[in-house]
Amino acid sequence: MKHLSTRKLILPLAIAAALSASPMALAWSGGGSGGPGDGYSKHSQRDCQGGKRGGMMHGSQGKMSQHRFEHMATRLSLSEDQRDAMRDIFDKQRDERREQRQQKKDQDRPQLFSGDPTSSDYQSMVEEATDRAAEMARQRIQSRADTYAAIYDVLNEEQREIWAKMQAERQEMKDQRRERMEQRRGEDRRN
């Protein structure tokens, strides 16, 4: 059995963390109040009748998700058919993310900080844990790629250009936020 160092685990975990914030995370979190007249067209009836939406996506977070979706739809000048297709894509993505979180929660967590790290049992337990983590990361990345491809298919050429600009703006805001946080941390350390 080969020994896996912490250094070798960092890269897959960093990639998974970086990719966990997909381009759609800010555009749509999959929520919505689901009430009548909330702009969901064909989805409103399903939502009012206890359809797919519910759970944690309600109240202010659902309204914020709806606001982000409407903002995106307005900037992209989506037709009603495109809006419906995008909602379906985001619903599917939300359901997949929920299922992935549940799988992660349900998996047996190995006791990596107990036992003899030189034993073959320990090494095989570590190897199994890294294999499971890598497979889950692969599934998340593939899911995001599939979602991106589905969105790309819905948009026309002009909308794709606008989408690319929106994603660049989002990344710039994210970088600025990260920079501000690092500055605050530096100030906190000096005090």
BELNOR-V179973 format. One record per backbone hydrogen bond with DSSP energy under -1.0 kcal/mol. NH is the residue of the N-H (numbers start at 0). CO is the residue of the C=O. If there is no record, write none. Layout:
# BELNOR-V179973
nh:co
NH:CO
NH:CO
This chain:
# BELNOR-V179973
nh:co
9:5
12:8
13:9
14:10
15:11
16:12
17:13
18:14
21:19
24:21
27:23
37:34
42:39
43:40
46:42
47:43
48:44
49:46
50:45
56:53
57:55
62:58
63:59
64:60
65:61
66:62
67:63
68:64
69:65
70:66
71:67
72:68
73:69
74:70
75:71
77:72
82:78
83:79
84:80
85:81
86:82
87:83
88:84
89:85
90:86
91:87
92:88
93:89
94:90
95:91
96:92
97:93
98:94
99:95
100:96
101:97
102:98
103:99
104:100
105:101
106:102
111:109
113:110
118:115
122:118
123:119
124:120
125:121
126:122
127:123
128:124
129:125
130:126
131:127
132:128
133:129
134:130
135:131
136:132
137:133
138:134
139:135
140:136
141:137
142:138
143:139
144:140
145:141
146:142
147:143
148:144
149:145
150:146
151:147
152:148
153:149
154:150
159:155
160:156
161:157
162:158
163:159
164:160
165:161
166:162
167:163
168:164
169:165
170:166
171:167
172:168
173:169
174:170
175:171
176:172
177:173
178:174
179:175
180:176
181:177
182:178
183:179
184:180
185:181
186:182
187:183
188:184
189:185
190:186
